[in-house]
Amino acid sequence: MSAPAGAGAPEGPVHEGPVHDFVAVGIGPFGLGLAALVAPVPDLSGVFLDAKEEFSWHPGMMLEGATTQVPFMADLVTMADPTSEFSFLAWLKATGRLYPFYIRESFYPLRSDVDAYCRWVAGRVPGLRFGREVVRVDHEDDGAGGRYVVTARCTRTGATETHRGRRLVLGVGTRPSVPEVARELPGPALHSASYLDRKDELQRLGSVTVVGSGQSAAEVYLDLLTDARRCGYRVDWVTRSPRFFPMEYTKLTLEMTSPEYVRYHHALPPRRRDELAREQRQLHKGISADLVDAIYDTLYRLGSRGEVPTELLTGVELTGARRDDERRTYVLDLHHAETGGRTTRETQGLVLATGYRAEVPAFLEPVRHRVRWDAQGRYDVALGYTVDHDDREVFVLNGEEHTHGIAAPDLGMGAFRASVVINAMCGREVYPVEEHIAYQQFGVEGPAGGPLGDVHLRGTPASEPAPAGAAR
């Protein structure tokens, strides 16, 4: 969902426009949600840039019938403003699908519906500039507090343009993550992000192996498994998880996507936060229980007509991968963690459903000194989603999982985060921000006698300096 990074300033004419309140880079769901919530705010102006020619949401995984893992209320705006003209229900009404959705009686919309809804919003929200590849961000002192100068290249014409803003919003999102042992593989090896683009190619091969532990791996495996016998190929699934973890949907666990837990998690020492990121993976990176059951039911159905051309390997890590050009296969080195056993397997096709990772875009290099970093070179994100030293100029959207926990990538928290950002920019409460929604308490009393992490999320008014240590 991000605008690709570039290096160096582009050549060509530069056109200076107005100074906006902010310039945002990246128009994914979180950037688009911010734009939709900014649209009715009269005293806040911004421009949103993205290298894509149009909005798209994981097109390589838009599988037939796939649903979201969050309810429809986790749209772009509803959790901040249920009356917004840009809600999912407003889209259903405008397209004549409200009653069919009602009769369907499911909180979980089709993924294709969410994509269509977001495209509908993108066609109505002002300030979006698609086809703009951001290549450089500078900061200049103009005697009025300074401004960020964002240089972008038009992907169609090659012309360059600059956009100036008092603040910078980084919504570049995450990029496909490939294990180091498989990064240089040629041929029909691909990340699940481009699965549908290469599906026909994979199904012409004699064997395909899916590597991964989460929802994407499960969806790709089931999609390939369904046609395996008809198309005459074998499909295997390798996961390093000790079992096929279902995502946990119990309601008290869902309270971890709450303002209280965000505050609690943010107040923990960085080392403990990183430990929790590993321990809590199944809470948001597991597989939906319905999908696990669908896979088993498919295996059972296929098995009733003979041996199923598949194998599922759990607790197995991919430790090496190489191409055998003569045999036109990949040789995979596998290690079983619990037994210590090692083996190799051959496969003609390889799908790496190995997730996504946050990256710092190269275009930030000229203003790197204005950003706060942690010991590992990641954004040191304040509780109010700022990363600049004054906590009022540079905001991040979905770049804070290491500081804010599992709520960061959750679509249901996107409108909440946007509300915090908008309130901070305007210096007033444009959108009410919930402080307490959980029945449970996270943590116990801290050193100062108050509840651990009990810091407000309302943001620091942009017109006032941030107090020392505020929202940190």
C-alpha positions as CSV (number, residue, x, y, z in Angstrom):
1,M,0.0,0.0,0.0
2,S,3.0,2.2,0.0
3,A,4.7,4.7,-2.3
4,P,8.0,3.2,-3.4
5,A,11.1,4.9,-2.1
6,G,13.6,6.5,-4.4
7,A,17.1,8.0,-4.0
8,G,18.2,11.5,-5.0
9,A,16.3,14.4,-6.4
10,P,14.7,13.9,-9.8
11,E,15.4,16.1,-12.8
12,G,12.9,18.3,-14.5
13,P,10.7,21.3,-13.7
14,V,9.5,21.8,-10.2
15,H,6.2,23.4,-9.5
16,E,5.6,25.0,-6.0
17,G,2.0,24.8,-4.7
18,P,0.4,26.0,-1.5
19,V,1.6,25.1,2.0
20,H,-0.7,22.4,3.4
21,D,-1.2,21.6,7.0
22,F,0.3,18.2,6.2
23,V,1.6,16.0,3.3
24,A,0.9,12.3,3.6
25,V,2.8,9.6,1.8
26,G,1.0,6.3,1.1
27,I,-2.7,5.7,0.3
28,G,-3.5,2.3,1.8
29,P,-6.5,1.7,4.0
30,F,-5.0,3.7,6.8
31,G,-4.0,6.7,4.6
32,L,-7.4,6.6,2.9
33,G,-9.2,6.5,6.2
34,L,-7.3,9.5,7.4
35,A,-8.2,11.3,4.1
36,A,-11.9,10.5,4.6
37,L,-11.9,11.8,8.1
38,V,-10.0,14.9,7.2
39,A,-12.4,15.7,4.3
40,P,-15.1,17.3,6.5
41,V,-12.7,19.3,8.7
42,P,-12.7,22.8,7.4
43,D,-9.5,24.0,9.1
44,L,-7.2,21.1,8.1
45,S,-5.8,20.8,4.6
46,G,-3.7,18.0,3.3
47,V,-2.5,16.2,0.2
48,F,-2.0,12.4,-0.1
49,L,0.6,10.9,-2.5
50,D,1.0,7.3,-3.7
51,A,3.0,5.7,-6.6
52,K,0.1,3.4,-7.5
53,E,-2.1,4.6,-10.4
54,E,-5.2,3.8,-8.4
55,F,-6.2,2.4,-5.1
56,S,-5.8,-1.4,-4.7
57,W,-5.8,-3.6,-1.6
58,H,-3.8,-6.8,-1.8
59,P,-4.8,-7.6,-5.4
60,G,-2.6,-10.7,-5.5
61,M,-4.7,-12.2,-2.7
62,M,-8.2,-11.2,-3.8
63,L,-9.3,-14.9,-3.8
64,E,-12.9,-15.7,-4.8
65,G,-15.1,-15.8,-1.7
66,A,-12.4,-14.7,0.7
67,T,-13.7,-12.6,3.6
68,T,-12.0,-10.1,6.0
69,Q,-11.0,-11.2,9.5
70,V,-12.6,-8.1,11.0
71,P,-16.3,-7.0,11.1
72,F,-17.6,-4.4,8.6
73,M,-17.5,-1.7,11.3
74,A,-13.8,-1.8,10.9
75,D,-14.1,0.3,7.8
76,L,-12.3,3.6,7.1
77,V,-14.4,5.8,9.3
78,T,-17.1,4.3,11.4
79,M,-15.2,3.8,14.7
80,A,-14.5,7.6,14.6
81,D,-17.7,8.9,13.0
82,P,-20.6,6.5,12.5
83,T,-22.5,9.2,10.6
84,S,-19.7,9.6,8.0
85,E,-20.7,9.7,4.3
86,F,-17.7,7.5,3.7
87,S,-18.8,4.4,5.7
88,F,-19.1,0.9,4.4
89,L,-22.8,1.0,5.0
90,A,-23.0,4.2,3.0
91,W,-21.3,2.4,0.1
92,L,-23.7,-0.5,0.4
93,K,-26.6,1.9,0.2
94,A,-25.2,3.8,-2.7
95,T,-24.6,0.6,-4.7
96,G,-27.9,-1.0,-3.9
97,R,-26.4,-3.8,-1.8
98,L,-27.5,-2.8,1.7
99,Y,-30.4,-5.2,1.9
100,P,-28.5,-8.2,0.4
101,F,-25.8,-7.6,2.9
102,Y,-28.4,-7.4,5.7
103,I,-30.0,-10.7,4.5
104,R,-26.6,-12.3,4.3
105,E,-26.3,-12.0,8.1
106,S,-22.6,-11.9,8.4
107,F,-20.5,-9.3,10.0
108,Y,-17.5,-10.2,7.9
109,P,-17.6,-8.7,4.3
110,L,-16.1,-10.2,1.3
111,R,-12.6,-8.9,0.7
112,S,-13.6,-7.9,-2.8
113,D,-16.4,-5.8,-1.3
114,V,-13.9,-4.0,0.9
115,D,-11.7,-3.3,-2.1
116,A,-14.6,-2.0,-4.1
117,Y,-15.7,0.2,-1.1
118,C,-12.3,1.7,-0.7
119,R,-12.1,2.5,-4.4
120,W,-15.5,4.2,-4.1
121,V,-14.2,6.3,-1.2
122,A,-11.0,7.1,-3.1
123,G,-13.1,8.5,-6.0
124,R,-14.9,10.9,-3.7
125,V,-12.3,12.1,-1.2
126,P,-10.4,15.2,-2.1
127,G,-6.6,15.6,-1.9
128,L,-5.6,12.2,-3.3
129,R,-2.8,12.1,-5.8
130,F,-2.1,8.7,-7.3
131,G,0.7,8.1,-9.7
132,R,3.1,10.2,-7.6
133,E,6.3,8.4,-6.6
134,V,7.9,10.2,-3.6
135,V,11.6,10.4,-4.1
136,R,12.8,12.9,-1.5
137,V,11.6,14.8,1.6
138,D,13.4,17.9,2.8
139,H,12.7,20.4,5.5
140,E,13.2,24.2,5.2
141,D,12.9,27.0,7.6
142,D,10.4,29.6,6.3
143,G,10.3,31.8,9.5
144,A,6.9,30.3,10.5
145,G,8.0,27.0,12.2
146,G,9.3,25.3,9.1
147,R,7.8,23.1,6.5
148,Y,8.4,19.7,4.9
149,V,9.1,19.7,1.1
150,V,8.1,16.5,-0.5
151,T,9.4,15.9,-4.0
152,A,7.4,13.4,-6.2
153,R,7.7,12.1,-9.7
154,C,4.7,11.6,-11.9
155,T,4.8,7.9,-12.9
156,R,3.1,8.6,-16.2
157,T,5.0,11.7,-17.5
158,G,8.2,11.7,-15.4
159,A,7.6,15.3,-14.5
160,T,8.4,16.3,-10.9
161,E,6.4,18.3,-8.5
162,T,6.8,19.5,-4.9
163,H,4.2,19.5,-2.1
164,R,4.8,21.5,1.0
165,G,3.3,20.9,4.4
166,R,3.8,21.9,8.0
167,R,3.6,18.3,9.0
168,L,4.4,14.9,7.4
169,V,2.4,11.7,7.7
170,L,4.0,8.4,6.8
171,G,1.5,5.8,5.7
172,V,3.8,3.7,3.5
173,G,2.8,0.5,5.3
174,T,4.7,-2.7,5.0
175,R,6.4,-4.7,2.2
176,P,6.5,-8.4,1.4
177,S,9.0,-10.2,3.6
178,V,11.0,-13.1,2.1
179,P,13.4,-15.3,4.2
180,E,17.0,-14.5,3.5
181,V,17.7,-18.0,2.3
182,A,15.1,-17.6,-0.5
183,R,15.7,-13.9,-1.6
184,E,17.8,-14.6,-4.7
185,L,15.7,-17.5,-6.1
186,P,14.9,-17.3,-9.8
187,G,12.1,-18.8,-11.7
188,P,8.6,-19.6,-10.5
189,A,9.2,-18.7,-6.8
190,L,7.0,-15.9,-5.6
191,H,5.6,-14.2,-2.5
192,S,2.0,-14.7,-1.8
193,A,1.4,-11.0,-2.5
194,S,1.6,-11.8,-6.2
195,Y,-0.2,-15.2,-6.0
196,L,-3.1,-14.6,-8.3
197,D,-0.9,-13.0,-10.9
198,R,1.1,-16.3,-11.1
199,K,-1.5,-18.9,-10.2
200,D,-2.0,-20.2,-13.7
201,E,1.8,-20.6,-14.0
202,L,1.9,-22.6,-10.8
203,Q,-0.9,-24.9,-11.8
204,R,1.0,-25.9,-14.9
205,L,3.8,-27.3,-12.8
206,G,3.9,-30.8,-11.3
207,S,4.4,-29.8,-7.7
208,V,4.0,-26.6,-5.6
209,T,5.1,-26.0,-2.0
210,V,3.6,-23.3,0.2
211,V,5.8,-22.0,3.0
212,G,4.2,-20.0,5.8
213,S,2.1,-20.1,9.0
214,G,-0.7,-17.5,8.7
215,Q,-3.9,-16.7,6.9
216,S,-2.3,-16.1,3.5
217,A,-0.5,-19.4,3.6
218,A,-3.7,-21.2,4.5
219,E,-5.7,-19.4,1.8
220,V,-3.1,-20.2,-0.9
221,Y,-2.9,-23.8,0.2
222,L,-6.6,-24.3,0.1
223,D,-7.0,-22.6,-3.3
224,L,-4.3,-24.8,-4.8
225,L,-5.5,-28.0,-3.0
226,T,-9.0,-27.6,-4.5
227,D,-7.7,-28.0,-8.0
228,A,-4.7,-30.2,-7.4
229,R,-6.2,-33.5,-8.5
230,R,-8.0,-31.9,-11.5
231,C,-4.9,-30.1,-12.7
232,G,-2.5,-33.0,-11.9
233,Y,-0.1,-31.4,-9.5
234,R,1.0,-32.0,-5.9
235,V,0.7,-29.3,-3.3
236,D,2.5,-29.4,0.1
237,W,2.4,-26.9,3.0
238,V,5.4,-26.3,5.3
239,T,5.0,-24.2,8.4
240,R,7.5,-23.6,11.2
241,S,4.7,-23.3,13.7
242,P,4.3,-26.4,15.8
243,R,0.6,-26.6,14.7
244,F,-1.8,-24.7,12.6
245,F,-2.7,-21.9,15.0
246,P,-6.2,-20.5,14.7
247,M,-6.5,-16.8,15.3
248,E,-8.0,-16.1,18.7
249,Y,-11.3,-14.3,18.6
250,T,-12.4,-14.6,22.2
251,K,-13.8,-11.3,23.4
252,L,-11.5,-10.6,26.3
253,T,-8.6,-11.2,24.0
254,L,-10.1,-8.8,21.5
255,E,-9.9,-6.1,24.2
256,M,-6.2,-6.0,23.5
257,T,-7.1,-3.9,20.5
258,S,-8.1,-1.1,22.9
259,P,-6.8,2.3,24.1
260,E,-6.0,0.7,27.5
261,Y,-3.8,-2.0,26.1
262,V,-2.1,0.4,23.7
263,R,-1.1,2.6,26.6
264,Y,-0.1,-0.5,28.7
265,H,2.0,-2.0,25.9
266,H,3.6,1.4,25.0
267,A,4.8,1.8,28.6
268,L,6.6,-1.5,28.7
269,P,10.4,-1.6,28.3
270,P,11.4,-2.0,24.6
271,R,12.9,-5.4,25.2
272,R,9.7,-6.7,26.7
273,R,7.6,-5.3,23.9
274,D,9.7,-7.2,21.4
275,E,9.3,-10.4,23.3
276,L,5.5,-9.9,23.3
277,A,5.6,-9.3,19.6
278,R,6.8,-12.9,19.2
279,E,4.6,-14.4,21.9
280,Q,1.4,-12.8,20.5
281,R,1.8,-13.7,16.9
282,Q,-1.2,-16.1,16.9
283,L,-3.4,-13.3,18.2
284,H,-3.3,-11.5,14.9
285,K,-1.3,-13.6,12.5
286,G,-3.0,-16.9,13.0
287,I,-5.6,-18.6,10.7
288,S,-9.3,-18.1,11.0
289,A,-10.9,-21.2,12.5
290,D,-13.4,-21.4,9.7
291,L,-10.6,-21.6,7.2
292,V,-8.8,-24.4,9.2
293,D,-12.1,-26.3,9.2
294,A,-12.6,-25.7,5.4
295,I,-9.1,-27.1,4.7
296,Y,-9.8,-30.2,6.7
297,D,-13.2,-30.7,5.1
298,T,-11.6,-30.4,1.7
299,L,-8.9,-32.9,2.6
300,Y,-11.7,-35.3,3.8
301,R,-13.8,-34.8,0.6
302,L,-10.8,-35.4,-1.7
303,G,-9.7,-38.3,0.5
304,S,-13.0,-40.1,0.0
305,R,-12.0,-40.6,-3.7
306,G,-8.5,-41.8,-3.1
307,E,-5.1,-40.6,-1.9
308,V,-4.8,-36.8,-1.7
309,P,-1.7,-35.5,-3.5
310,T,-0.5,-33.4,-0.6
311,E,1.5,-33.3,2.7
312,L,1.3,-30.9,5.6
313,L,4.5,-30.4,7.6
314,T,4.4,-28.6,11.0
315,G,7.3,-27.4,13.2
316,V,9.5,-27.3,10.1
317,E,11.7,-24.3,9.2
318,L,13.1,-23.5,5.8
319,T,16.8,-23.2,6.4
320,G,18.0,-23.2,2.8
321,A,16.8,-23.0,-0.8
322,R,18.5,-23.3,-4.2
323,R,17.6,-23.8,-7.8
324,D,18.4,-27.0,-9.7
325,D,18.3,-25.8,-13.3
326,E,18.9,-29.2,-14.7
327,R,15.9,-30.7,-12.9
328,R,13.9,-27.4,-13.0
329,T,13.2,-27.7,-9.3
330,Y,13.9,-26.0,-6.1
331,V,15.8,-27.9,-3.4
332,L,14.5,-27.0,0.0
333,D,16.5,-27.6,3.2
334,L,14.2,-28.2,6.1
335,H,14.8,-28.5,9.9
336,H,12.3,-29.9,12.4
337,A,12.7,-27.9,15.6
338,E,11.4,-30.4,18.1
339,T,13.3,-33.5,16.9
340,G,16.3,-31.8,15.4
341,G,15.7,-33.8,12.2
342,R,16.9,-32.4,8.8
343,T,15.8,-33.3,5.3
344,T,15.6,-31.9,1.8
345,R,12.6,-31.8,-0.5
346,E,12.2,-30.9,-4.2
347,T,9.4,-28.8,-5.6
348,Q,8.8,-27.2,-9.0
349,G,6.9,-24.2,-7.7
350,L,7.3,-22.3,-4.4
351,V,5.0,-19.8,-2.8
352,L,6.4,-17.9,0.2
353,A,3.5,-16.8,2.3
354,T,6.0,-15.3,4.8
355,G,4.3,-12.1,5.8
356,Y,5.2,-8.4,5.5
357,R,7.7,-6.2,7.3
358,A,7.9,-2.5,8.0
359,E,10.7,-0.5,6.3
360,V,12.0,3.0,6.6
361,P,11.7,4.6,3.1
362,A,14.9,5.9,1.5
363,F,13.2,9.3,0.8
364,L,13.4,10.2,4.5
365,E,17.2,10.3,4.5
366,P,17.5,14.1,4.1
367,V,15.3,14.6,7.3
368,R,16.5,11.6,9.2
369,H,17.9,13.8,11.9
370,R,14.5,15.2,12.6
371,V,13.1,11.7,13.4
372,R,13.5,9.8,16.6
373,W,14.9,6.3,16.3
374,D,15.2,3.3,18.7
375,A,18.2,1.2,19.4
376,Q,17.4,-1.1,16.4
377,G,16.9,1.7,13.9
378,R,13.1,1.6,14.0
379,Y,10.8,4.6,14.5
380,D,10.7,5.5,18.2
381,V,6.9,6.2,18.1
382,A,5.3,8.2,20.8
383,L,2.0,7.2,22.2
384,G,0.3,9.8,20.0
385,Y,1.9,8.3,16.8
386,T,4.6,11.0,16.4
387,V,8.2,10.3,15.7
388,D,9.8,13.8,15.5
389,H,11.7,15.2,18.5
390,D,9.0,17.7,19.3
391,D,6.1,15.2,18.9
392,R,4.0,17.4,16.7
393,E,5.3,17.3,13.1
394,V,5.8,13.7,11.8
395,F,3.2,11.0,12.3
396,V,3.2,7.3,11.3
397,L,0.3,5.1,10.3
398,N,0.9,1.3,10.8
399,G,4.6,1.8,11.5
400,E,4.3,1.3,15.2
401,E,3.6,-2.4,15.9
402,H,6.9,-2.6,17.9
403,T,5.8,0.2,20.2
404,H,2.0,0.0,20.2
405,G,1.5,-3.8,19.9
406,I,-1.0,-5.8,17.9
407,A,-3.5,-2.9,17.6
408,A,-1.1,-1.2,15.0
409,P,-2.0,-3.3,11.9
410,D,-5.7,-3.9,13.0
411,L,-8.1,-2.3,10.6
412,G,-10.5,-1.7,13.4
413,M,-8.0,0.7,15.1
414,G,-7.3,2.7,11.9
415,A,-10.0,5.2,12.5
416,F,-9.0,5.5,16.2
417,R,-5.4,6.3,15.2
418,A,-6.6,8.8,12.6
419,S,-8.7,10.5,15.2
420,V,-5.7,10.9,17.5
421,V,-3.6,12.3,14.6
422,I,-6.3,14.8,13.5
423,N,-7.0,16.0,17.0
424,A,-3.3,16.7,17.5
425,M,-3.0,18.5,14.2
426,C,-6.0,20.7,14.9
427,G,-5.2,21.3,18.6
428,R,-8.8,20.4,19.5
429,E,-11.1,17.4,19.8
430,V,-12.4,17.0,16.2
431,Y,-13.3,13.4,16.9
432,P,-13.9,12.1,20.4
433,V,-11.3,9.5,21.3
434,E,-12.2,6.7,23.7
435,E,-10.0,6.4,26.7
436,H,-11.5,3.4,28.4
437,I,-13.4,0.6,26.6
438,A,-12.0,-2.6,28.2
439,Y,-13.6,-4.4,31.2
440,Q,-10.2,-5.8,32.2
441,Q,-7.2,-4.0,33.6
442,F,-3.8,-4.4,32.0
443,G,-0.9,-4.3,34.5
444,V,-0.8,-3.2,38.0
445,E,0.3,0.0,39.7
446,G,3.4,1.6,38.3
447,P,6.3,3.2,40.2
448,A,4.5,6.6,40.4
449,G,1.5,5.0,42.1
450,G,-0.8,5.3,39.1
451,P,-1.9,2.6,36.7
452,L,0.9,1.5,34.4
453,G,0.7,3.2,31.1
454,D,-2.1,5.5,32.1
455,V,-1.3,8.2,29.6
456,H,-3.9,10.0,27.6
457,L,-4.1,9.5,23.8
458,R,-5.8,12.8,23.0
459,G,-2.6,14.2,21.4
460,T,-0.7,17.4,22.0
461,P,-2.3,20.5,20.4
462,A,-0.2,21.5,17.4
463,S,-0.2,25.1,18.5
464,E,1.6,24.3,21.8
465,P,5.0,22.9,22.4
466,A,5.0,19.3,23.6
467,P,5.9,19.1,27.4
468,A,9.0,17.2,28.2
469,G,8.2,13.5,28.1
470,A,4.6,14.0,26.9
471,A,3.0,10.9,25.3
472,R,6.3,9.1,25.3
